[in-house]
């Protein structure tokens, strides 16, 4: 920075264009701050449009001189590193307030909101996630000001230069005559790293720069922006505000060379009045807007959230025009009576006036009105009188409220339509300012909901009801745009959330784009709005004191809370304010909580830091607390607050196991009211590889250091909002219509607090051994909120099919579907579903093979190490008696199996397997060499029997480093006995007995694998599905016959891992397009198995670090597991699989059946014949 600009020519006033003011008239305006004095030349021009003192403006053809600070013995604000002073976080910013709409008619306000509410399912289909998103973001920013005649978007391509640090910023770049021809451009809004400037950095807790608070490195990438604008002719005589929705992390701003302000807080607006610095409307001269953004500032120490560090102007920049006297802020509060049939309304309004206008005389020259309109009376086509929908007109009540320091209005409304997530009824509030002649001077408006949030003993109540929070945490994230938002993508988020029964969102961990709140109001989504405060990296801060205990940080922390509350206070969706995340606990939190309670007693306060049970929080809100611990707190009579998990069920990769146990506790424990899953979306960024193909990238992929690798990939969806398989489990556990079965009785419960089951149809279907028997509509009377309907299973319409069926397993599936399309969901969308296995009608006998004489004998041939087994002209199996493995299996001459059957006790590592460092499952497995086991054939005996050939193989499982064919006893990890019984029917029964060494850790799996030719890619199975499921995440999956291709079985987690498994499988077939293939099933008394089939080997899944690195092999690797360890998910940094899903190192025995399949016979036919022979 370069000193203070000193005028050496007469000054021109931009409003009146007078240049009669001489430099000698300049006075010095002293800004006293933090024991420093900053001096700025200002002048006075008392023209109508400029009634206040103005800082010096640099105008065209006006030359500027600079004087060094030491010569002037002054300190210039622009020379002082304010970005490293926690006490200095804003300068010349207007007070925080609600978003301004700036209409000049009531009709204009109502029409604007009518159009803005026309959001439906179709908008989500417009969401784009690739390079097209950049142009879409600019179009979106422009569309957001549609219908606002006094708001102008400055979005577009701005001139841009990225300096290595503040000291390298081009001198005087903010002047209009500065030559920026050599500069590049960057879209605004957009993080500059997403346009090729610098690199994204991902860390979880570590600061990405030298930890030395409040200082940041001298090498501090600093973005310099320049753009031009003109004031529209229609804005003549009005005041001009410059509004930045958000920029990361701190910035100075100039208009026509004059410094107009400074701001910190990367997620809240900064607004400056620039009337006196602009060429007026009608001028041919263009105004130059220049912005200098620092990547790092002392504010960065308060923004250590677990997400990407991205910089620049990432939300919209607006010009706002207001009359000389205007509505600058207002609040809406509703208070309901005991039976919620009557609402008292309170509106408080702030008016901005030019300096010198006495506030007590304002209402002698102006009139204020506050009116409420009912959106429920609006029609979609707009062919109606908007003004006729007014339902309340509030009266001005003197004196003004001291809490808000504004004008206070009160009103009443009878039988209001209440807002809730189930029924998001909205009204439009319009605040009107009129002059003495009754002409409208200014209109402000917003959509509001009438609802009440309170607490009772261990309960959070919305409109008197203890709502259940079925929530997710959500970062603002776009894989191509970073922190920039598209409306279509926000709508996509909400549509998918609604489709999967999510009713609440926590804005983790900062205030979001203003449109997000409007959409949540409209869709019906409970929200925790969170202040942009996280100091996780201070947890091991050594000699540095924690900001929450330091007075020097108090102002900045409180300012962030104030900015959030004042901007968002009128949104019905917000039921709780949050003081931030993982920022310790201290006096500054008490101060913030105290301010909120005084400012807004209509909501509760949330804060987890300091142990989740401090006095600053109104709800107990732990993160990742185990099920038994939350139940313990809920049962503590001394804890009177409700418990809502602010984070739980860490969705990193193949995860979210055990989540059903949380909901078993929540549904059955008073005082537990739900929680927010971590988190919504994988925060992968789109990156082009060396091959030119795009893929999702994570920490370290951009050369960023430090980084926390893929810890940013914790979502229930991929970056493009495609659901992970775990989201099906969430939908099932979050479903509002519950089906329960007890003692031959079906009970259907409507857990809603407002909605009945009107508009739903109930469908039943009954299957026998996976095959459809019958289905139809279930006549169910309308079930009211918090009510149930029961019927005896024996009286249901499925009963005749059940009694007549000869099937071994009979399942009844019930589904609640939408009868008609709604705004967000299509007709036949499944709201809730459940499946129950009906009681068996006969004793179940273990399966056995019955061979008919006509099926002929099995013929064997010995060729050196190879044993060839021929079964008629259908099947040929070649087994190597040295290795004990099948080397090939042909069906009708077609090669099917080319490797197998191999014992397998290892799985591709999941993220949760890695959690816990030295105590992780992975560490213990590797320490026991489970990742590197080979199986040595200890013996292979062949025995001809009357109806079969029996081959008994004994394997020793040893570490691969064990080179001897006769390993030491102490090195044997497993002894495996496998007996093949090959029948003339073509069946191969494999009886397996596994004896692990007793000192091994719990095992990843107990099973076998084999490899098929790649052409056998059609998979059909009878078991849980159709989506991926595992022993501890299978509540949502239903037992049926499912069909997929091998390619569809793969789940493309961004970091490859164990994936694609299906639980509780009875049988499966893998066939080629001619129908030839292999059948596999459980046998004897063996329980259903875990199954997977993949083009990618376990080894390849283990070694690849991106899904894009996987290369399809020539084989299909098939796993049939007698036992498969749970995937866990309580968190991802400790061993978290629950005991009942562990596999202890004890002996196991199981049997499977393999047999050839041709096009003439199907899996169900084989399974049915197997049952009949039992």
N, C-alpha and C positions, 0 to 999 in steps of 0.2 A: 504494500500500500504506500501511497505517496502523499503524505501531508494533507493540509487543508487547502481546498481551492480558494484562491483570493481573487476577487473581481478587479479588473483594471479598466472596465468600461461600464457605462450605465446599465442598469438592470431592466430587463423586460418582464412584465407580469404576463403570464400565459393567459390569464382570464380576460384582462381588459386590453392587453397588448401595449400598455403604457410603458415608455422607457424614460420617464421623467425622473425616476428615482436615482439619485447619485450614490456611488459607493460610500460617500461620507455618511450617508444615512444608515449604513449597516450597523447593527448592534450585535453584541455577542450574547448568544443564548447559552447559559451554562447548564450543563447536565452533570449533576453531582451523583456519583455512583461509586460505591466500594472504595471510598477514600481516594478516588481519582476524579479529576475534573476534565470533562470533554467540552470543547468549545466549537460552536458552529455559527457561521455568519447567517443571519436571517434578515429579511427586510419586511416592511409593512406596506401593504397596498390595501386600501379600504374600499375597493370596488365591490359591487353587489355580489359578484360570484366568488370573491375572495375576501371574506370578512375577518380573517385571522392572519396572524403573522406567518410568513412563509420562509422556509429555508431557501438559501440562494439557489437559483436555477441556472444551469448551464444551457445557453441557447445558441442557436445557429449564429456563426460568425463572431461569437463572443470568445475572447481569448482568456485562458486561465493561467495563473501563475501559482507555483507551489513554494512553500517555505518549509524547511526542515523543522521538526519539532523542537530540536535543541535551540534553534534560532528564535522560535516563537515562544519558547519556554512553556509550551502547551502540549497536551497529549491528545492526539486525534483518536477518536473512537476507531477509525478504520486502520490505524496503526497498532492499536492495542489488540492482542490475541484473545478476543472475547470468547472464541471457541474453545478456550482452555480455562475458563473461569466459571465454575458451577453456580456462582451467584448471578452471573449475567446470562440470561437465557432468552431475553426478548427486548426489543427496542422499537418503540413507535407502533407496536401491534395494537390493533383495536381489541377491546375486551371480547372474550369468547362469547358466542351467541349461537342461536339456532340458524340453520341455513336460511338465507334470504331469497325470496322469490320475486319481489319487486313488481307486483302488478299495479295497475292504476284503475282497475274496476273489480267489483266483486264477481261479476260474471266471468271475467278473465281468470280469476283465481279458481273458480269452480270448474271451468272448462279445462284448465290445465290439469287439475287432479283427476278429473274424469278420464282424460286421455292417458294420464300417467298410470292409471289403475288398469288399463287394458293389457294386462299381462296374462298369458295362458301357456299351456303346454308347448305350443308351437314355437315360442321364443327360445326354448332350450335347444331346439334343433339347429339354431343358428350359431351355436357355440363353436368356435374354432380354436385349435390348439397349436397350429403350425405357423409358418411365416406369414400367412394371411392375417394373423391376429394383429399385426402391427397397424395395417391400414384399418382394420376393424376397430381398433382402439381409438384411432383418430375420429372415425365416423361416430363412434359411440359417445365420445366426449362432446362432439358437436350436437348430437341428438339430445343430450341431457339438458340443453338450454332451449330446446324447442318449446315454444309457447311462453317464453320469458322475454318480453320485449326490451327489458332493461338489464338483461344479463347477456354478456358476449363471451364466447369461448375463445381463448387464445391458443388452443391446441393446434398443433401442426409441426412442421419441421423448423426448428430454431437453429441458428448458427451456434456452433459448439467447439470449444477448445478444452482439452483436458491437460492441466498442468500437473507436474509431479508434486507440487506443494504450494501453499499460499505465497511463498517467496518467489515462485516462478510464474505467477499470474501475469499476463501481459499488462503493462502499465496503462492506466486510463482506458481499459477496454470498455468501460461503461459510457464513454462519451459518444455522441452521435457521429463525430467525424473520424472515429477509430476505423481503420481499414481491417475488415474481417474476411477479405476475399480468400485468404488461404485457409480459413477455418473449414472444418467439416460441418455436417448437420446431424442432428439427432431428433427423433420424434419426441414431442412432449404431448402427453405424458408417456414416459418410459424410463426405466432405470438405464443409466448409460452403459452398464456392463452388458445389458441385453442387446446393445447395438454395436458391440465390438470394441468398446472403450474400457480397458482394464479387465479385471477378471472377477467373477463371482467368488465369494468365499463362504464356505459352510463350516460353522462350528456349533457345537452344542452348548458348552459352558465357557470355553476359553475365549478370551478377547483376542481378536486377530491382529493385535498390535502389542507393543511392549506395555505391560501393565505398570502404569505409573500415574495413578489418578491425581489430579484431573487432567494431566498432560497427555497429549497424543503426539505421534512422531512428526518430525519436520517433513518427512516424506509422506505427505498426506494428500492423496489425489484430490484435486480441486477443479471442479467443472465450472467453466465460464460460458454462460448462455447469453445470446442476444436475439431479440426479435423486435418487430415494429408493429405499431397499432395506431389506429385513428379513432377518435370519438365520433360515434354516429350523430348525424344532424339532429335526430329526434331527442338526443340527450342534452340539448342546449340548456344552459342555466342550471344543470343538476350536478350534484356531487358525484365524484368518481371514487370507487373503492377497487383496490387490486387484491384479489383473493387467490391464495395458493391452497389447494386442498391438502397437499402434503409434499414435502421434499426431505430427502435423507442425506445428511443428518442435521446440518445447520446451514443457514444461508444469509447473505446480504442481498439487498435488492436496491437498484437505482432506476429512476425514471428521468430520462434526459440528463443523465450525469449527476443527478442529485441523489444522495443516499436517503432512502425513504424508510428503511427498516431492517431489522435483523430478527431471526427466529430460530428456535430449536424445537425439537419434538417431531420425529419423522412420520408421525401418524395422525397429526391434528392440523387443522388449518392455521394459516397466518394471513391476516388481513390488514391492509394499510390504506389509509386515505391518501389519494394522490391527486386530488382535485387541483391543488395549487401548482403541481409540477407538470401538468399536461397542456399541450396545445388544445384549445377549445374545439368543440364541434364546429364544423364548417371550415376549419383551417386546412390548408393544403399540406401543411407540414406533418410529417409522421413522428410519432413519439417513439423513442427508443427505450425498450425495457431491457435491463441487464441484470443478471443474477449470478452470484458466485456461491457455489455449493461446496461445502467441505465434506469429504467422505467421513472423516473422523472428527469428533468434537468431544468436549466433556460430556455432552448429552449421550454419547455412545456408551458411556459407562452405565447409563440407566437403561440401555436397550440391548442387553445381552441375552436375547431370546434364542431359542433353539430353532433357527431357520437361517436362510441365506442372508449374508450381508450384501446388500445391493444399494446403489447410490443414485442420487439425482432427483429430478422432479418426476415423481411417479404417479401423481394424481393430477387432476385438472387444474388449469389456471384460468381464472375468470376475471372479466371486468364487470363490475356491478355499478349501476347508476341509480342514485337515490335523489329525491327532492331535498331541498335545504333542511326541512324538518321531516324526519322519517321514523318509522317503526324499526327499531334495531334489534329488539329481542322480546320474547314473550314466553310464558310458561302456561301449561294446562294441567290441572289436577282435578280429579273426580273423587268424591267421597260418597260411598254407598251406604244406605241404611241397613238395618239388621236383616231384612229379607231380600235385599238387593233389587227392590222394585222401584227405588227412587234414588236419584243421584244429585248431589250438590256439586255444582261446577265452580271452579275458581280459575280465572285467567288473570295473569299479571303481565303488564306491558311496559317496556322501556322505550322511551322516545329519545332520539338523538337530535340535538339542536346545535346551530352554530354558536360559537363563543359569544357571550354577551347577551344572549336571549335568556331572561329570567325564567326558570322552570315554573315558578308559581303563577306566571302570567300565561303559560302555554295554553291552558284550556279556555282562556278568554278568546283566543284567536283560532283555536282548533277544537274539533270534536273527535272523541275516540269511541269506537264501537267494537264489540266482540260478538260474533254470531256463530252458531253451530248448525251445520247442514248434515243430513242423513244420507250417507253413501248408499245405504240399502234401498233407497228410493230411486236411485239412478238406473237408467236403462242402458243396455249396451250400445244401442245405436245413437244415443244422444238426442233423440227426438222428443224432448220434454223440456219443461221449464226448470232449469237448475235452481233458480231462486226460490221456487215453490217447495224445495226440499228442506227449507230452514225449519229447525225444530226447537231452537232456543236462541234468545237474544239476551245477552247478559247486561247487567247494569253496573255503571261505575260507582264504586263505593269509596268515598274519601274516609280517612286519609290513605295515602299510599302505604302498601305493606313495607315495613322496614326490612323484612328478610330479602326481598327482591329489589327494593328501592325503585319500584315502578308504580304503575297505575293498576289498581285492583278492581276486577270485575267479578261478580257472582251471578249464578243462574241456577236453574233447576230443570230437570227433565224426568218425566214419569215413565216408568217401564222402559228404561234404556235397553238397547241391544248391547249386551256385554261383550267385551273382547276376551277371547281366550285362544289358545293354539288350536282348539277344536272348531271354534266358531269365531274367526277373526273379523268381527263386525267393526267397521270403521265409520267415523264421522269426519267432516272437514271443518276445521276451525278457521274462521276468517277474522282478522283484526283490521279494522278500517280507520284510517285517519282522514278527516275531512276538514276543509278550511271553513272560515266563518260563513261563507256563502253556501255551504253544503256540498261543495265539489270534492270528489275523492282526490286526495293528495297522494296517498300511499295505501297499499294493501299487502298484508303478509298473511300467509296461510300454511297449514300443514294438515296432514291426516292424523287423527287422534283416536284412541280407543278408551272406552269407559270400562275400567276394571280396577280391582283393588288387590294389593299385595300386602299380606300380613303374616305374622307368625303366631302360633299357639304352642302349647307344650309338645315339643318334638315334631312340629309340623310347619311346613311352609304352605301357606294358603293363597290361592288365587281365586278371588270371588268366593271365599269361604270354603273352597275345596282343597284337599291335600293332594295337589297334582303330582303325578309321578314324572320325574325328569328322565326322559329317554333320549339322552343327548350325545353329542359329539363335540370335540374341540375342532376348531377350524382356523387354520392360517389362511391369510390372503395369499394365494399362490396361483400363478399361471406359468406353464412350462416354457412358454415363449416370451411372455411379457414380464416375468418376475412378479413384482408387487403391483403392477398396473392391472386394472379390472376392466372386464367387459360385462355389460349388463346381461347378455345372453349366457355368459358363464356363471354369473351369480344365480340366474334363474335355473340353469342346469343343476347347480348344487342343490337348490331348494326342491326342485322336482324329484331328484334322486333321493333326497332325504325323506320327502313325503312318501315316495314309493316304498321306502324301506322303514316306515313307521317311526322315523326320528321326529321328535317334537321340540327339541331344544338344542341350542348351539351356544358354545362359549367362544367369544371372540379372543382367541389366543394369539398373541398376548398383548393386544393393543386395539385402540379404536379403529374400526374399519371404514371403508368408503361410505359416504352418506347414503348412497342408493341401497346398500345392503340392508340398512335398517328399514327403509321404506318397504322393501320386498318382504322382509321378515314380518312386518306389520300386516302386510297384505296376505301372505301365505298362511300366517299363523305359526310362529316359531318362538318359543320362549327363549330369552337371551340373557346371558351374563355379559355385560359390557365391561371391558377390562382396560385399566389404565396402562399406558405404555411405560411400564417400569419393571425391569428385571435386572438384577445384579448378581446373577448366578456365579460369575467369575470371581466375586469377592469372597466366596466361601473359604478359600485358602489364600487370603490376601496379605498374610504376614503382617508387616508393620502398619499397613494402611487401614484406617478406620472405615467401618461400613457406612455407606451413605445414609442409611436409615437412622443412624445415631449422630449424624453430623449436622449442625445448624447450617453450614455452608451449602448443603444440598437440599435443605428443607423447602426453600422457595421453589426450586425447580420441580421437586416431587409433587408439591401441592398444586403447582400450576398445571401439571399434567392431569391431575384429577379434576381440577376446576374446568379445564378445557374440554374434557370428555363429558362431564355432567352438563355443562351449559350448552354444548352443541347438541347432545342427544336426549335431553330431558323430556321431550314430548312424545317419545316413541313408546307405544303400548307394549311392544314386544319385550322391552327391557324390564325384567323383574328384579334384577340385582345389579348393583355396581360392584366391580372388583378393584381392589387397591393395587393390582398388579400380580406378578407371578415370581416366585422363587427370588424374592428380594429381601430375605431376612425379616427381622422384626425389631422395631424400635420406636422411639418417640415420634419420628416423622410419620409413621403409620397411624399412631394415635391421633395425630393432628389431622391427617387426611380423613380418617374415619369420622372424627368430630365435625369437620367441615361438611361432609356429605350428610350426616345426620341432621345438622342444622339446616342445610339447604334443601334436602329432599327426603323427608320422612316417609314418603309414599313407597319406597323400595327398601329392600334389605341390602346388606353389605356382605360381600364374599372376600375372603383372603385366606389362602392356605399357609403362607409363610409363618415361620415361628412355631410350627407344630399344629396348625389347622384348628386350634381350639383357643385362640387368643381372644381378648375382649374386643378386638377390632372387627371381628366377624360375627354375623348374626346366624350363620349356619356353620356346622362342622363340615369341613370340605377337604378331607385328606386326599392325597394322591397315592395310588398304587398300594393302598392298604389291603391286606389280605381279608378274605371273607370273614374268617372267624374274629378278626379284630374289629371290623365294622359292626358286627353283631354284638360284640362285647360293649362297644360304646353306646349303641342304641339301647341296650338293656341297662345301662348305667342310670339309676334314678336321679343322680345329681347333675346329669347333663340334660338340660331342658331344650336344647336346640336340635333341629332336624339335621340328619347327616346326608349330604349329597356329595358323592365322589367327584372332585373337580377333574381328576384324570384317573382312568383305570383301563384295564385290558389293552395293553400296548400292542398296537397293530403293525408290528414291524415284520414285514415279509409274511411267511406262512405262520400265522399266529392266532391270537384270540381264543386259545384253548381255555377251558375252565370258566368261560364267561357265563355259562348257564348256572354255575354255582352261585355267582353273584346275584342272579335274578331269582333263584330259589330263595335266597336270603331276603332280598328286597321285597318280594311278593308276600313274604310271610313274617316280616319283622316290623313292628310298629317303630317309627322313628327313622327308618331308612326310606329315602325318597328318590333313589335312582343315582344317576351319575352321567359323566361325559367321557366317552371313549377317547383315548389318544391314538390317532387323531383321524381327520377326515380324508386327507389326500396325501399321497406320496409326493414329496417336494422334489421331484426330479425336474431337471431343466433340459430342454431340447438342445442337443449338441450334434454337430455333424462329425462323423468319423472319417478316418483316412480313406475309406471306400466311398465317401460321398453320401452315405446313408445316415439318417437321423436316428438318434436313440436318446433314452432318458439318462442323464448324467447326474452324478452326486458328488459329494465332497472329495476333492483331490483330482477330479477329472479335468479341471481347468488349470491345473498346476498350482492351485491355491494351497497355501501352507501358513499356519496350521490348518488342519481340517479334521473332521470327525466322520470321514468316509460316508457310509450309507445310513448313518443314524437319522438322516432327514427323511428316510423312506419308512414312515410309520402309518401309512394311510389305509383306510378301508376301501379307497379307490386308487387307481393309477392316476397319474397326472392329468389324463384326459377324462377323468371321472368315470371310467369303466369300473364297475364294482369288482372288488376282490371277492373270492368265494366266501370269506368270513362275513361279508355284509349280509349274506343270506341268513346266517346264524343270528346276526343282530336283528334282522327283520322279524325273525320268528320270536325271539325273546322279547322284542319291543311291541309285539302285536297287541292291539287293544281289545280284540275279541278273543277270549280264551276258551279253549275246549279242554275239558277234563273228564277223565273216565275213572269211576270208582264204584266198585260193587255192582257191576252190570248197569250202571247209570251213566248216561252222557249228560254233562252240564255245560251249557253255553253261557258265558259271562261277558257282559258288556262293561268293560272297565272305564269307559268314557264317563266324564262328569257332566257333559252337556248333550252329546249326540246320542240318538237312539239308533237302532239298527235299520231304520227306514232307509231305503235305497240300497240295501244289501240283499243278495240272494245267497242261500246256503245250498251247496252242492255236496252230494255224497257219492262215493265210489267204493266198490268192494272188489278186491282182487284175491285170487287163489293161486298161491305159488307164483305170484307176479303177473298172472294173466287176468285180464279184465273179466269180471263176472257180470256186473250190472252197475249202473249209475243213474242218478236222477237228482231232482230238486227236493230238498228237505223242507217241508212246510214248518216254518218257525214263526210264532207270533212276534210282533214287534217287541223288542227288548229295550226297556228304558235304561237311562244312565245308571250305572252302579247296580244293575239288576241282572238276574239270571233266568234261564229257562232250562228245565230238565226233562229228560225222557228216558225210559228204559230201553236199553239196547235191543231187547227182545221185541219191542214194539215198533222198531224202526222199519222203514220200507226195504231195508237190505236183508231183513231176517230170513225171508224165504230162500234167497240166494245162499245165505250162510248155511242154513240147515240142509240144503240139497247138495252143497259142494262136497267133493271128496278130496279136496286139497289138504295138504299137510299144514300149510300156513295160510291164514286168511287175515287180510288187513282191511280195516275200514279207514278211509281218508275223508276228512271233512274240510270244506273250504268255504270261506266267506268272500264273496266277490261283489264288485260294484255292478249294479244293474245298468246304470247309464254313465256316460262319460261326465266327468266334472271338469272344473277349470284346470286342474293339475294332473288328473289321472284319467286313463281311458276306461271305457266299459270293459267289464270282465277282469279288471285289475284285481289281483288277489290281495286282500287286506290281511287275512289271517288263515292259517291252515293247521291241521294236526292229523296225526295218524295213530291208530291204536291197533295192536294185534288182538284179534278176537280169540277167545279160549279155544284150544284144540278140541276137536270132537272125538279124537281117539288117541290112544297112547302112541307116542312117537317112538319108533324103533330105529336104532342106528342103521345107516345105509350099508348095504352089502351088495356084492356083485353076484348075480345068478347067471351062470353060463349055460346055454342050451347046447346039447350035443351037436346040433347042426352047424354051430358056429366054428367047429373044427379045432384042430390043435395048433399050438404055437410051434413054429419050426425055428431052430437056432443053427447058426454056422459060426465057426471060429476061424478067424483069419489073423494070425499073429496076436497082436494086442486087442484086436477088434472082435467084438461079439455082435453078430448080426441076428436080429430077431425078426421073423417074418410072420405076419398075421394075415392069412389068406392073401388076397391081392389088394388089400386096402392099406396096410401099414407096414413100414419097414423102419426099424430102429437100430441104430448102430451105437454100441456102448464100448468105451475103451476101458478094459479091465485094469490098466495101469493107473489111469487117473480116476476111475470110478465114475466118469461123467458120460452123459449122452453126447455123442458128437454129431449125430444127425437123426432126423425123424422125417420120413417121407409119408405123405398121405396121397394115395392113388398116383404115385410117382412124382408128386410135387414136393420139393424140399420145403419143410415147414420149420422145424426146430434145427438150429445149427450150433447150439451150445446149451448145456444144462444137464441135469438139474443140479444147481449148486447151492449149498447152504449159504445163507446170507444173514449177517448180524449187524451190518453197517448201513447207515443212510447218509445221503448228502446232507451236509450240515445246514441247519436253519439258523437264523439270527438268534433265536432264543437258546439254541444249543451252545452258542458262544458266550452267553451272558454269565458273568461271575468270575472272570479272570481265571486264577488257578483253581477255583472251586467250580468252574463251569463243567457242564457235561462233556464238552469237547476236550477240555484239558485232561479230565480223568480218563476219557476214552483213549486219547492219544498216549497218555502215560501207561495205559495197559495194552497198547499196540492194537486196539480194536480197528483202527483205520487201515491196517496193513496186514490183514490176516490172509494166509493161503491155506488151502486144505490139501493135506497129503493123504493119499490113499493108503490106509494101513492094511486093509484086506478087501478082497473082492471074491465072493463065492457065488457060483452059478448052480442052481438046482432045478432040474426038470421035474414038474409035477403033473398030475393027471390032466388038469385043465389050464395050466399056466406054466410059465417059467419064472423062477424067483431068483433075483440077484441081490445079494446082501453085501453092502459096502460099508466099511467103517473108515471115517475120516478123522484125522487129527488136525485141528485148527491151530496154526502156529504163526508167530510173526514172520513176515516175509524175509526178515534177516536170518531166519533159521534155515540154513542151506541143506542140512542133512535130511535124507529121506527117513531117518529114524531119529526124530527129535528127542531131546531130553524130556523126561517126564515133567520137570519143573517149567518147561517152556510151552507146554500144551495148554492152550486157552480153552479149547472146546474138544470134546469128543462127540462125534455125530454118527449115529447109526441110521443108514437109509436102506430100506428094503423095497426093491421094485418087484411088484407082482404083475406080470404081463399076461393077459388073458386072450383067449381066442376071439373074444368079442372085440378086441382092439383096445380094451381098457388097460390102463397102467395105474395101479394103486401104489402110491409111495408112502410108506409108513416111516416116519422120521422121529428119532429120539435124540434130543440135544442135551448134553451134559456140560454146562459151563463150569469153569473153575470157580470155586466158591468165593474167592477174594476179588473177583472182578467187580467193577462198578455196575450199576443198573445199565441194561443193554438198550441200544437203539431199536433193535427189532429181532425177532426170531422168525425166520422164514426161509424161503428158497427163491432163487431167480433162475430164469432161463431166457434164451434169446431166440427170437423168431425172425424169419426173413421179413424184410421191410414191406413186402407187399401185403402182409396180413394185418391190415391197418383198420379193419372194421371191428370195433369192440362192442360187445353186448354183454351186459351183466345183470344179474339179479341180486340186488342189494341196495345199500344206501346210495342216494344220488339225487339229481343228476350231476350236481356240482361236487367239487373236491370236498372231502370231509375226513376227519381223523377221530380216533377214539375219544378225545376230549373236546371235539367240536363237530358234533353230528346231530344235534337236536333238530335242526331244520331239515336235514336230509330225510328223504322218504324211501322206504323199501318198495322197489318196483323193478320192472325190467327196463333198463335204460340203454340207449344207443349213442355212441360217439365214435369219431375217428381217433386214431392215436394222436394226431396233431391237436385235436380238440381236448384231449385229456391233459395236455401240457398246460401248466399255469405259468405265464411269463413274468414271474416276480423279477423286478429289475436286477436284483442280485440273485442268481440261480441258487436253488436249494432243493431239498426234498419237496416234492410237489405232486399234484395230480392223483393223490391217493383216494380210494373209495373204501368206505368202511362197511362192515357187516355183509360182505359178499358171500352169497351161497354158491354161485357158479358164474362163469364167464366164458365167452367164446371170442376167439380172434380169427377172422376169416378174410380171405381175399375176395375180389369181386366175383369170382366164380363160385363162392360159397364154401370153398375148401379151407380147412383150418384145424384148429385144436380147441378142445373143450377142457376146462379145468373146474373142479368143484371141491367143496369140503367133502369129507368121507367119514363113514363110521360115526363116532360120537363127537367129532371135532366141531368146534363152534365156528360161526361165520368168520371169514378172514378179511384182512386188509389187502387191497389189490392196487397195483399201478401198472401202466404200460406206457413206455416212452421211447422216442427216438434217441434220447440222450442218456448216456450211461451215468451211473452214480458217480463214477470218477470224473466225468466231464462236468456234471452239475456241481461237484465239489470244487473243481479248479477254476471254473469260469467266474469272472467278477462282474460281468454284465450279461444279460440275456442275449444280447446281440452276438456275444462271443460263441454261443452254442452252435455247433454244426451237426446237422442230422447225420447219424451213422447209417451203416448198411443194415443194422439190426434193429429190432424192437426189443428193448429190455423189459421183461415182465417180472414183477415181484408178487409173490403170494405169501403173506405174512400171517403166521399163527398169532403173533403178538407184535404190536407196533407201539412204541412209546408215544405218549401224548406230545403235542407240540408246545404246550404251555402258552403263556401270554399274560400272566399277572403283571409282569414287566419283562424287559429284555436284558437286564443287567445282573440278574441273580438266577440261579437254578430254580425254576418256578413250576415245573410239572408236578401236579398233585400226586400224592402217593399211589392212589388207585390206578393211575395211568403209567406207573413205572413198571419196568421189567426186571425183577431181581434175578441174580445169577443162580437159578435153581433148575433142576431138570424139567424139560418140557417134552411132550409127545403129541404128535398130530398126524393126520393123514389127509392126503389130497388125491383126487382122481383126475387123470388125464386120459383123453381118448380122441381119436380123429373125428373130424366133422366134415361132412360133404353137404352139397347143396340140398340133398334129399332129406336131411334131418336137422332140426333146430335145437338150440340149447334147452328150451322148455321141454321138448320131447325127450331129450336125454335125461334131464332131471326128473321128469315124471316117471320114466321107465325105471330109473334108479330107486325112486321111492316105492314103486310097486313091487320091486324085487326084494324090498327090505322085510 
